[in-house]
Amino acid sequence: GHDEQVVLRSAEPIMSPTWRPDGKALAYVSFEQRKARIYEQNLLTGKRRILSDAAGINGAPAYSPDGKRLALVRSTSGHPKLYVMDLSSRRVQQLTTGWSIDTEPRWAPDGSALYFTSNRGGQPQVYYLDLATRSVHRVSYEGQYNSTARVLPDGKALIMLHRAANVFGIALQSLETGD
């Protein structure tokens, strides 16, 4: 590319940038003041606001398809867990519990569910969380390590980081039954 425009400069790490669906803002994690916080930055005005400043980890922001909610990870309860924030009220709701590490949430295209990485089965694998019922189901089974899932826009498949026989690759997995 060319003609880059710097949105933020920092001496501290910046990670996990994600576009708001309307393209007018970014959410990202910044370690300013030596603490992980999730910021949202308006790209037209440059103004920033802190979205998550809880004790411990604040990470992995992901906007819902309608841009009204933000999935994120916090470790307030001990282990990293999934949360959803209503962006208008700033109310935060914890979605997962237990001893496992739950991270990297990504929305289903219709906003009804989250796909995420968890070690609840012993190794990192991809799981599905139905937001209406709060039921969690494992999605990936092949390979010792599957993470960083991204659902295709049509919702019929996902791509993920995959490791089998100590070789990393990118895997495509159908989400349609019978495939």
N, C-alpha and C positions, 0 to 999 in steps of 0.2 A: 503494500500500500504506500500511499504518499499523502501529504497534506494532513498529517496527524494533528490532532488538537488535544493538548494535555488537559485532562479534567481535574486531576489532583496530583500534587507533588508532595512526597513525604519521605523523610529519612527512615521511617518505620515501615514494616511490611504492610502491603495492601493485597487482599485476596478475595476470591469468590465474587467477582463482579457479575451482576445479572441485570438485564434490561427490564424495566417496567413495560408491560405490554403496549402502552401508548407511545413508547419510545422517547418520552420526555424526561425520564429520570433513570438513575442507576441505583441499585443497592449494592453495598460491598462491605467487607470487613476491613477495618483499619486498626492498627495496633498503636495509635497515637497515645501518648501518656502511658505506654507500656501495658495497655489493657485492650483485649479484643472487644470491639464494639461494632454493631451493625449501623451503618449510616445510609441515608438516602440522599442523593444529590440531584437537584433539579438542573438539567443540562442547559436550560435557557438562561437562568439567573445565576447559576453557580452556587446557590444557597444549599446548605446541608442541614440535615437534622438527624439526631441520634434516634434510631428505632429500637435498639436493644442494648442495654447497658447493665444486664444482670450480673451477679457474681459468677465467676468462672467463665466458661466458654460461651461466646455469642458468635455463631457462625452459620455458614451454609445457607444464606438467604435465597428464597425462590418465590417470585410473585405468582399468585394464582392467575389463571388465564384472563379473568376479568379485571385484574389489577387491584382488587379490593382487599385482598388478604396476602399475608407473607408467611410462608413456611420458613422455619428457622430451627436451629439447634442451640440448646442451652444445657449447661451442666449444673444448674441450680440445685437439683435434687441429688447430686452425686455423679452419676454417669450421664454422658450426653444423651439427651432425649429430644424428640420432635415436639415442636410447638407450632401453633398458628396464631398470628396476630391479625386482628381486624384493624386495618390501617386508618379508618375514620375514628374509631373510639380508642385505639391503641390497646384494647383489651387483648390479653394473651391467654391462650388455653393450652395446657399440656396434653399431648395426645398419646404418648407412649410412657411406659413405666418399666421397672425391673432393673436387673443387673447388667443387661446388655448395653453395648454402644450402638445407638441408633443415630444415623447421620445421613447427609447428602439427600435431603428430600427433593423430589421433583413432582410436579402436579400432573395428573392425568389431563388430557386435553379438555375434558368437560368440567374440570374442577371438583369432581366428586371423590377423588382419591389421591393418595400420595404413594409414589414409589420411593423406596429408600434403601440404604445399605445398613445391615445389622450383622453383628456377630452372635446373635441369639442362638444360632445352630452350631456354634463352635468356630466357624470361619466366616469371613465376610461373604454375604450373599444378598441378593436383591429380594425385597419384600414389598407387599402391597397393603396399604391401610385404607380401608373403606371409611370415609369420614362420617357417613350416616350411622353405621353400626359399630364403628371402632374395631371391627374384626381385622386381624392381620393374617396374611397368607404368604408363604414363601413362593417366590416366582422362579428363581434360578436354582438349578440342581446340578448341571454339568460343570465340571471343573472345581478346583479347590478354592477359588477366589473369584468373586464377581462383585463389581461395585460401580459407582458413578453412572447409574442407569439414566437414560434419557428416552422418553417416550416419543415415538414418531407422531407428527401432527394428526394423522388419521387414527391414532390410538391402537393400531393393529399390531405393532411390534415395538420393541425397544432395543437400543444399542447400549452396550456396557463394556467396561474394562473386564477382561476375562483372563484367567490364568489356568492353564492345564499343563501338566508335566513340566512345571517351572518355566513355561514360555508364556509371556504376556501377549495379548492381542485385543482386538476390538471384536465383540461378538454381536450378532443380530439374532434376536429371539422373537419368535411370533408370540403374540398374546391371544390369538384366536384359538378357540377350543377346536380340537381335532387336527391341528397342524403339527 
